[in-house]
Amino acid sequence: MGKFERGSIEQFYHNVDTVGAGDEFKTRIDVLEQEETLAVVRVLEEGWGGTIDFTDVLLLLKIDGEWKCVAKAYNQNSNTIKK
């Protein structure tokens, strides 16, 4: 089983900035629920940094006419975790 991790948005940005997506990186975005000002989105990511697969769930709010991500939770898919 994977280990629960959490951290600051600054640490998340640092991780994204220091590990490139790579040439084989693929994504798929699924809108799971959408209302007038609320949406829940799933982002499937395959091959981040060449080896890691993620599933992200994002909560979006429409603020001043623009969709903004207000919360993110993710799972690093277990078949990519090195034991």
N, C-alpha and C positions, 0 to 999 in steps of 0.2 A: 504494500500500500504506500502511496505517496505521502510526503510530509507536508503538512499545512504551512504555508508561507504567507506573510503579509509584509507590507512595507509602505514607505512614503511614495508619493507620486514622483518625487525627484529621483528616487532609486529606480523606479520603473522606467523613467525617461533615460536614465544612465544606461540601463540594461539594453534598451532599444537602440540607443545611439552607439553602443560599443559592440554589438553583435549584429552584423548585417544580415538582411533577409536571405541573400544568396540567389543564385541564378535559377534554381529549381523551385523557389518558393511559390506556393499557390494558395489562394483564398477562395472562400465561398461565403456569401452573406445571405442569411435567411431572416426575413422579418417574421417573427413569431406572433406578434400582437401589435396592432396599431389602432389608436384612437385619435381624437382630434389633436391632443397635445402630449400624448404618451406613446412610447413604442418600446418593445423588447426585441432585441436583435441578437441572433447567434452568428458568430464569425468562426468558421472552420479554417484553420491555418495548418498547412502541411509543409514541412521542410524548412522551418525557420532556422537560420544558421546552418542549413544543410542537413539537419538531423532531428529537429524537435517538432512535434505536432501539438497544437493547442486547440482547445475549444473555448472561445470567449462568449460570455453573455453580457450584453450591454443594456443599460437602462437609459433611454433618451427622453428628454423633455423638449417641447417646442417652446422656445423662449424668444420673444420679440420676432416671431416669424422664422426662426432658424432652429434646426435640430441640434441639440447639445447633449453630449454624453455626460451623465451625472454620476454614473456608477458602473464599475466593471468588476466581474469575477471571472476567473479562468481556471481551466484544468489543463495541466500538461499531461497529455495522453500517456497512459502507463506503459505502452509498448515502446516508448522512446526513453524512458527513464533508465539510466545505466545503474545496475545494482552492484 
